[in-house]
């Protein structure tokens, strides 16, 4: 099948829909492990993959919508401030991963470059939004809360992302699913 612009747009829409569905499904799977379920960051995986699969703008949309849609369907994550901050964080993940993957040469090292940059910038965005939202709510978001929420409590998920996402992206490239 010859891939034209219309087919590619439809394909990216399909990938975005699958990634959004995974954002809704994976928290149920990891939630069965109460001790580490939240630390695995289940909604982050599909959004980061969306950046590689369908580009920055679809991935931004998936990241922005996923926590809000999940809240509307299940009541989790709480919309204020967690779900709102996650929407900004995940949108940043998707757009940064997608922009860097699009701009950089298609080498394995750049999978890691895009992934790490997206993870770091997304956490900074999350922290900034949390500062604004908690300040509006009359409380303070401290440096220790940022480190704990953005990094220390997320170590299992960060490690899993660094191990699994490059493998999935390389497999999808080898299969010809992505460039």
C-alpha positions as CSV (number, residue, x, y, z in Angstrom):
1,X,0.0,0.0,0.0
2,X,1.3,3.4,-1.0
3,X,1.4,5.7,2.0
4,X,0.1,9.2,1.2
5,X,-0.5,12.1,3.5
6,X,-4.1,11.2,4.1
7,X,-3.3,7.6,5.0
8,X,-0.5,8.8,7.3
9,X,-2.9,11.2,9.1
10,X,-5.4,8.5,9.5
11,X,-2.7,6.1,10.8
12,X,-1.5,8.8,13.3
13,X,-5.0,9.3,14.5
14,X,-5.4,5.5,15.0
15,X,-2.1,5.4,17.0
16,X,-3.2,8.3,19.1
17,X,-6.5,6.6,19.9
18,X,-4.7,3.4,20.9
19,X,-2.3,5.3,23.1
20,X,-5.2,7.1,24.7
21,X,-7.0,3.8,25.3
22,X,-3.8,2.5,27.0
23,X,-3.7,5.6,29.2
24,X,-7.2,4.6,30.5
25,X,-6.4,0.9,30.7
26,X,-2.9,0.6,32.2
27,X,-3.8,2.3,35.6
28,X,-6.3,-0.5,36.2
29,X,-3.5,-3.1,35.5
30,X,-0.9,-1.4,37.7
31,X,-3.5,-0.6,40.4
32,X,-3.6,-4.3,41.2
33,X,-0.2,-3.8,42.8
34,X,-1.0,-1.2,45.6
35,X,2.5,-0.8,46.9
36,X,4.0,0.3,43.6
37,X,1.1,0.7,41.2
38,X,1.2,4.5,41.3
39,X,5.0,4.6,41.2
40,X,5.0,2.8,37.8
41,X,3.5,5.9,36.1
42,X,1.1,3.9,33.9
43,X,-0.3,6.9,31.9
44,X,3.2,8.1,31.1
45,X,4.2,5.1,28.9
46,X,1.5,5.5,26.2
47,X,2.0,9.3,26.0
48,X,5.7,8.9,25.5
49,X,5.1,6.2,22.9
50,X,2.6,8.5,21.2
51,X,5.4,11.1,20.7
52,X,7.4,8.5,18.7
53,X,4.4,6.9,17.0
54,X,2.2,9.8,15.9
55,X,4.3,12.9,16.3
56,X,4.3,15.9,18.7
57,X,0.8,17.3,18.1
58,X,-1.2,14.1,18.4
59,X,1.0,13.1,21.5
60,X,0.3,16.5,23.0
61,X,-3.4,15.9,22.6
62,X,-3.2,12.4,24.1
63,X,-1.3,13.7,27.1
64,X,-3.5,16.7,27.7
65,X,-6.8,14.7,27.4
66,X,-5.8,11.4,29.1
67,X,-5.9,12.4,32.8
68,X,-9.0,14.6,32.3
69,X,-10.9,11.8,30.5
70,X,-9.8,9.2,33.0
71,X,-11.1,11.5,35.8
72,X,-14.4,11.9,34.0
73,X,-14.8,8.1,33.6
74,X,-13.4,6.8,36.9
75,X,-12.9,9.8,39.3
76,X,-9.2,9.3,39.3
77,X,-6.8,11.0,39.4
78,X,-8.4,13.8,41.4
79,X,-8.9,16.7,39.0
80,X,-7.5,19.3,41.4
81,X,-4.6,19.7,41.6
82,X,-3.3,16.3,40.5
83,X,-5.2,15.6,37.3
84,X,-4.8,19.1,36.0
85,X,-1.0,19.1,36.7
86,X,-0.8,15.7,35.1
87,X,-2.5,17.0,31.9
88,X,0.1,19.6,31.5
89,X,2.9,17.2,32.4
90,X,1.8,14.5,30.0
91,X,1.2,17.0,27.2
92,X,4.8,18.2,27.7
93,X,6.0,14.6,27.5
94,X,4.2,13.9,24.3
95,X,5.1,17.1,22.5
96,X,8.8,17.1,23.5
97,X,9.3,13.4,22.7
98,X,7.6,13.9,19.4
99,X,9.4,17.1,18.4
100,X,12.8,15.7,19.3
101,X,12.2,12.4,17.6
102,X,11.1,14.3,14.5
103,X,14.1,16.6,14.5
104,X,16.9,14.3,15.5
105,X,18.6,11.7,13.2
106,X,16.9,8.3,13.6
107,X,19.6,6.6,15.7
108,X,19.1,4.5,18.9
109,X,20.9,7.1,21.0
110,X,18.3,9.7,20.0
111,X,15.5,7.6,21.3
112,X,17.1,8.1,24.7
113,X,17.7,11.8,24.0
114,X,14.1,12.4,23.2
115,X,12.9,10.2,26.1
116,X,15.1,11.7,28.8
117,X,14.5,15.3,27.6
118,X,10.7,14.7,27.6
119,X,10.8,13.1,31.1
120,X,12.8,16.0,32.6
121,X,10.8,18.8,30.9
122,X,7.5,17.1,31.8
123,X,8.5,17.0,35.4
124,X,9.5,20.6,35.4
125,X,6.1,21.5,33.8
126,X,4.3,19.4,36.4
127,X,6.2,21.2,39.2
128,X,5.5,24.6,37.8
129,X,1.7,23.9,37.4
130,X,1.6,22.4,40.9
131,X,3.2,25.6,42.3
132,X,0.5,27.7,40.6
133,X,-2.4,25.5,41.5
134,X,-1.4,25.0,45.2
135,X,-0.8,28.7,45.5
136,X,-4.3,29.4,44.1
137,X,-5.6,26.9,46.6
138,X,-3.9,28.7,49.5
139,X,-1.1,26.2,50.2
140,X,2.5,25.9,49.2
141,X,4.2,23.4,46.9
142,X,7.7,22.9,48.4
143,X,10.9,21.9,46.8
144,X,10.9,18.7,48.8
145,X,7.3,17.9,47.5
146,X,8.6,18.5,44.0
147,X,11.6,16.2,44.4
148,X,9.4,13.5,46.1
149,X,6.5,13.7,43.6
150,X,8.5,14.2,40.5
151,X,11.5,12.0,41.1
152,X,11.9,10.0,44.3
153,X,8.5,8.4,44.4
154,X,8.6,7.9,40.6
155,X,12.0,5.9,40.5
156,X,10.4,2.6,39.6
157,X,8.4,4.2,36.7
158,X,11.4,6.2,35.5
159,X,13.5,3.0,35.4
160,X,10.8,1.1,33.6
161,X,10.3,3.9,31.0
162,X,14.1,4.0,30.4
163,X,14.2,0.2,29.9
164,X,11.0,-0.5,28.1
165,X,10.2,2.5,25.8
166,X,13.5,2.3,23.8
167,X,12.9,-1.4,23.3
168,X,9.4,-0.9,22.1
169,X,10.4,2.0,19.8
170,X,13.3,-0.1,18.3
171,X,10.9,-3.0,17.7
172,X,8.4,-0.7,16.0
173,X,11.1,0.8,13.8
174,X,12.3,-2.7,12.9
175,X,8.7,-3.7,12.0
176,X,8.4,-0.6,9.9
177,X,5.6,0.9,11.9
178,X,7.5,4.1,12.6
179,X,10.4,5.8,10.8
